[in-house]
Amino acid sequence: MTPTAEFFAARTGEPSARIGDSHIHSRFDPSREADRFLKSQITTTPGTLLVLGPALGYLLRAARAAYPACRLVAIAYTRAYSGRTVATADDSWYPDDTTSLPDFLRSVLSEDQIDGLAMIEWGPSASVFPAVSRTVNDCVAAVVRELSSSLATTGYFGRRWFTNAVANAVSIREVHDRVSMTGTVVIAASGPTLERAAPVLIAARDSIGLIALPSAVRPLLERGIVPDAVVATDPGVYAAVHLAPLRRTSGVPVIMPLTGIRGVWRTGSPAVLFSQMSFLESALHGAIEPALVVPPHGTVAGSAYHVAVAAGADRIVFTGLDMAAHDVKMHARPESFEGLLSLSENRLQTAEGIRLERVLSAVRGPSRSRVTPSMDVYTAWFREARLKAARLFPSPIDLGIPDCTPDDLTSGPPGSIQISSRRRLAPTRRRVTELLRAWQAELIEARDADPLPPVARELVRIIEMPLWLTARRSSRVGDTDAGRAAVTHACDAAARFVSDCIDRLESR
């Protein structure tokens, strides 16, 4: 129920309001009150400002005057002030909107806006609506962590995504046009409870389809459990270590994006492509088409879920998705990196001691569990997404996914995963090289453009994220010359990187 607000004229003649005994704005000078509050809270020029509980909008008006180029996003705590506000934001959300707050935030914020993001909450609104304030602040924090993680991932892996996409587009010689899944499909992650689930998976193996995440491949194969497919999204070298045991099996398909690991065919496993419609994937679709198109997600478990949904699975069950360490174990054993860990042992520090140090560095969770920052981010997504899935065996961490029992695995229709036969591709090297040359030319031409054309902007973001953020910061504080210099530098560096990719292709 929307509380009743009482409106009256402040001493300055401006509108003011109170709810019950609480004054939402000053009885004397609401504008001056908002100006002083803004100056006390915001010390640098933001690119985007989230204003929580803006009420009549005096804080929005003050922010608009102080930072005219800033994008204002308002998150209202009530509609009690509708039609009476003195200012509006560029984008606004209300508790009774049909769009959820997380979806709204993701629609108005992007990962590279996080660098210039600031947030301010109008105190009287938080006092009158404490429950709404807590919910909104928790939600904003979760989405900002998610976008910050995505930004860091792009900065770290951007160049790897680019080179992997190019290498895979020219090296994959055969594709599978279709992936279909029916019945119950189990997605095996590598949390400690995977060891407990292994006998259940063995007993139910003929009644389920089984997808393994890369880090679960070794624990499964060592127990004689061969998955029907592996879903892999990590572009780094660790993915190759996780997938190496597939060489001992008879061609388990790896379902992956173009930006994923290079050289998966060396394991003897066929590569089955899916696309999350990123810039690189979309641009290279003309050379090599994906079997599935799925929404993007920052975790391989989430991507595997979307793959299973897109392929038609009737029921999805996670196992080993603990999002926490149990005792000194972060993962089911044997781990892919146990050999490396044993090499780090000495007479003063055992492998178990190294594991203990890693676990103790994580923050304490429920039931004596330990949770890393990345686990915390992933947990928030699973809780919010409310996936239509179940989880075999409980974990101390609530993911918003109901638990199921071993008997539940075989209670429905038998599960299966089918991959279409292979189709030979026409040579793609020339087409990819032509695309790279076009990108190189766009980057060279864009170095003097303001603003950057869309293609050049995407390439710079992927290849030179640090320089891109430097340019945005300079422009935000009004240093136009420094901003332009950073953009030029970023375009030049990205063009050189693309040129190196062309040279490598032509030298093969």
N, C-alpha and C positions, 0 to 999 in steps of 0.2 A: 504494500500500500504506500503510495506517494505521500509523504508528510506535507502538511499544509504550511506554506510559507507566508509570512506577513510582510508586506512591502510598505515602505514609508520613505519620505524624503529626508536625506541627511542634511546637516546644517549648510552644506554647500549647495543644496538644491538637487544634488544627484540622487538617483534611486539607491536605496539600501534595503536590506532584508534581514529578518530573523526567523528562526524556526523554534517554536517554544520559547524558552528563556535564553537561547543562544543567538547572539548577533553574528551573522555571517559576514557582514561588512561593517566598516566604521559608521558610527552615528554622526560623525563630524565631517570627515573628508575621505571617502572610499578611494579616490584616485591616488591621493598622496600615500595612503596606507599601502596600496598595491605597489606603487613605485618603490617605496622604501624596502618592502619585502623582497621584490625582485632583485634589487641591487645587493641586498644582503646574502642572497642565495646563489646567484649566477655571477661568476667572476671572469669568465672568458666567453667570447662570442660563439654561440652554438650554431650548428647547421640545422638541427632539428630540436625543437623543445617540446617535451611532453608536459602538459599542464593537467594535473589531476585535481578533480573537484573544483573547477573554475567558478562555479556558482554564477553570479551576474556578469562575469567576464572582465572584471577590472584588471586582473592579472594578465589576461590575454591582450588587452589594450595596451598595457604598459610594455609587454614584451614586443608587440608589433612596433611601437614607437622606438624602443631601444635597439631592436634588431630587425630592421625592415626586410632583410634578405632571408631571415630564418623561417623555416617551415614550422607552423604551429599545429600541434595535434592535441586536442582536448579529449579527456576521458571524464565524462560527467558522472556524478554520483546519484543524480535524481533529475527528473524532468520538472521539478517544482518551479524552476525559473524560466521555463519555455516562454518565448515571446517577450521577455523583459530584459534580455541581456544587452550590455552596452558594446560588446564586441564578440566576434565569432572566430573560430580557428579555421585553418585550411581543411582539416578533417576532424570530425567529432564522432564520439561513440557514447551511447546511453545504455544503462543496464537492461532496458527492455527491447533493445535492438535484436533483430533475428540473427545477426552475425555475432558469433562469439567474440569475446575480447581478444583471445589469442589470434584468431583468424583476422580480425580487424588490424591488430598490430602488425601481423606479417604482411598485410596488404598495403600498409602505409609506410613501412620501414623496410629497408634493404640492408644487407650485411655491411656495405661500405658507408652507410649512414651512421652506424654505431660509433665510428670514430669521432663524430661531431655531435653526438646525442647528449642532451641534458634533460633532467627531469626536475619538476618542482611541484609540490603539493600545497594547496591552500589549506592551512591549518584548521580554520573553523569548519570547513567541510569534513575533514577527517574526524574532528571531534563529534560532530553530529551524526556522521555515518561511519562509525568505527569498523563495523563488519565489512562494509563495502570497501572501505579504505584498505583493510588488510588483504582482502581478496584481490583488489586491483594491483596493489604493490607486489604481492606474490606473483601474480600473472605477468606483470611487466618485467620483474626480475628474471623469471623463467624464459621469456621470449628474448630478452636482451642477452642472457647467457647462451641461448641457442644461436642467435645471430652472431654473437662474438666468437663462438666456436666455429661457426661457418666461415667467418672472416679470416680467422687464424688458419683454418684449413686451406682456404683459397690462397692465402699468402704463402703457405708452406708448400702446397702441392700444385699450384697453378701451372708452373712450367712442366712439372711431371705429367699433369693431365694432358697438356698440349702435345708433348713428345710421344706419350703413350697413344693418344688418339691418332696421331699421324702414323706411327709405327704399326699399330693394329690395322688401320685402314688399308695400308699397302701390303701387309704381310699375311693377313687372314685370307686364305685361298678358297675356303669352303664355308658356307653358312647353312644354318638350319632355319627354315622359314617359319616354323610354328612350334610352340610349346603348349601342351595341354595337360591339365591336372584335374583329377576327379577324386571324389570321396575325401577321406581324411589324409591331410598332408602334415607331417611333422617337420618343424624347422629346428634343427639341433644347433644350439650355441654351445660355447665351451665353458660355461660356468661349472662350479664344483658339483652341482647336482646331476650333471650329465653322467657321472660315474654311477650314481644310484639308478639313473634311468636306463642304463645300457641293457641290463637283463630284460627289462620291459620291452625295449625296442627289438631285441632279438626274438622274443616270444611273439611279438605282433608284426614282425617284419613283412610277412606275406599279405598283411591286411592294411598296410599304410604306404603312402608315398613318403620318401625321406629326403629332405633338403639339408645339407650340411653347410654351415658357415665355415670359412677357411680354417679358423683356429680349432674347429671341432673335427677336422678331417683325420688327424693323427689319432686322437683318442677313440674315434669310431673304428677306424681300420685296425688298430691294435687289438680290438675286441671282436674282430671278424664281422663288423657291421659295414657293409658297403652302401653308401648313399646312392640314391637315384640321380642326384645332381648336386652341384655346389654353386652357391651364389656368392660371387666375389666382387667387391667394389673398390677395395684398397688399391691405389696405384703404386704403392711403395714396394721396396725389395722384400719386406717381411712377408708379403702375400706369396711370393715365390717359395719361401721357406715353408709356409703353411701348406702349400699345394704340392710340394715335392713328393709326399707319399703316394700321390695319385699315379705315379709311374708304375707302382706295383699292381695296379688294377687294370681292368679291361675297358678303358675309355669312358670314365664317368664324365658327363658333360659339365662344363663350367659356364654358368649363366652370368654374364658380365656386361658392363658398358664398354664402349670404345675407349674411354679414358682409364679403364682398369689396367691390371697387370699386363705387361708385354710378354710375349713368348709363351703363353699358356699351352700352345700346341706342343711344346717340347715335353710336356708331361704325358703326351699321348692322348690327352683329353680334348674332345671337340669343343670349340668355343661357340656359345649360343649368345647372341647379342641382345641386350635390352637397352632402351634409351630412356633417360630421364629428361629429355628435351632441353639439355643445356645448349649453350651457344655452339660449342665445338661439335657436339653430337649432331645437332640439326644441320650444321654446315656440311658435315661429312656424310649425311644420309644419301646424297646423290651418288656417292662412291660405294657405300655398303649399307644395306638396309637392316634394321633391327627386327627381331622376331616379336618383341613386345615393347609397348610404350607404357611406362609407369610413372607415378609422381616421384619427385625428388625426395630424398631423405638423408639425414646425416649419419645414420647408422646402417651397417650391413644387415642387421636383424630387421630393421624397418623396410629396407629395400627388398629383402627376401619375402617379407609378408606381402608387399605390393605385387611382387612377381607372382606369388601364388594366387592372389586374388585375380590378377589380370589373366592368368592362365586357366582360371575356372575352378579352383579348388572349392569343394563344398564346405569343408571344415578344416581349420588351421589350428595346430597345437604346437606351442613352443616347449622346448625342454632345454635345460642348461642356461636359461635366461635369468640369471640370478641377480645381476647388477650389484653384487657385493662379494667380498671375500669371505670364505668360511675358514675359520682357524687361520692357518698360514697359507691357504690356497686361494689364489685368484682364479685359477683355471683347472679344469679336469686334467688328470694326468693320463698318459704322458704328454707333456707340453712340447711344442715344436722347438723351444729354445732351451730345453733341459741340458743338452750337450754344452751349449755356450755357458750356461749357469755353472755347470760343474768345472769348466775351465777357469772360472773366477774364484774357485775355492782356494784357500790356503790354510795353514795350521791355526790361524786366528779367526778365520771366518768360513763357516761351512755354507753349503748351498741352502740348507734350511735356515741358517741365520740371515742370509741375503733375502730369502723370501719373507722372513719375519720383519726385516727392516722395511721392505716395500709395503707390507700390509699395515704396519704401524704408522707409516707416513700418510695413510688414508684417514679420513675423518670417521669418528665412531658413528655407527648407525644403530638401528633397532636390534635387539636380541644379540648384542655383542658382535654384530657384523661390522665390516669396514667398507667404506664407500669412497671412491676417488671422485674428483670434480667432474670428470667426463661421465662417469656412471650417473652422477646426480643429474646432469643435463639430459641424458638419455632417459632416465627414469621419469623426469617431468614430461617428456614427450609421450611416453607410453601411457602415463596416467591421463593426460589430456585427450589423446587420440581415441581412447576407449575402443580398442580394436575388437573386431568380431573374431575373437580367438580364445583359446584356453591355454593354461600352463600346467605341464606335468610336474608334480611335486612342488611344494611351496618353497618360497624364499622369504627371508625376513623383510624384503623390500616389496612394498605394494606397488604393482604396475597398473592397477585398474583392470587386470585380466583375471577372470575366475580360474580357480584351480580345477583340474580334472584328475581322475583316478586311472590307474592302468587299464581297468576294465572298460573305461570310456573309449579307449583307442579303437577297440574292435566292436563297439556297439553300433556303429553306423555302416554305410556302404564301404566296401573295400577301397582303399586309396591307391592311386597309380599316377605316374608321371611319364608322359610320352613326348619324345622329341622327334620331329620329322626327319626324314632322310636328308643327307647332305646334298647341297647344290654347289657346283663349281662356279666360282666367280670369274668374271672377265677381269683382265689386268686393270688395276686401279692406280698404279704409280703415276701415270701421266696426268690423270684427272686431279689427284691430290696435289701434285706439283704445281699445276696451273692455279689451283685454289690458293696455295701458299704464295705464289707470285702476285696474285691479285691482292692478298692481304698485305704483303710487303709494300706494294704500291700505295695502298690506302693509308698505311701508317706514315709513309714518307710525305704524302700529300697533306695528311691531317696535322702535321707538326705545327702548322701556322693557322689552323682552323680554330674558331671559338664560337660555340662549343665544339667538342670533338664529335664527329659523325658517329652514329651508333656502332658500326662494325669496329672502327678504331677504338672506341671507348671500351668495348667488350674485350678486345685483344689486349689493351693496356692493363685492364683490370686483372686478367688472367696471368699475363706474363710479368708485369711490373707493378704489382699491388702496392708495395711500399712507396714507390714514386707517385702512384696515382693518389694515395692518401695524402702525401705531402702537398701535391697540387691542390687538393680539396681544402686542406687546412689553410694554405696561403690565401686562397680565394675567399674563404670564410672570414678571415680577419681583415680583408680588404687589401692585402698585399698582391695586387694584380700582377706586377712584374715577376715576383717570385713564383706565383702560380703558373704563369705562362712559361717561365723557364723550366719548371718542373714537368709540365705537360710536354714541352719540346724534348726534354731529356728522356722522358718515358717513351715517347713515340720512337725516338732514335734507337733506344735500347731494345724496344720490342721488335723494331724492324731488323736490327742486327740478329736478334735471336731467331726470327723467322728465316732470315737469310742463311743462318747456320744450318737450320733444318733442311732447307732446300739443297745446300751443298752436300749434306750427308746422304740425302736421297739420291742425288745424281752421281755420287761417288760409288754407290753400291753396284 
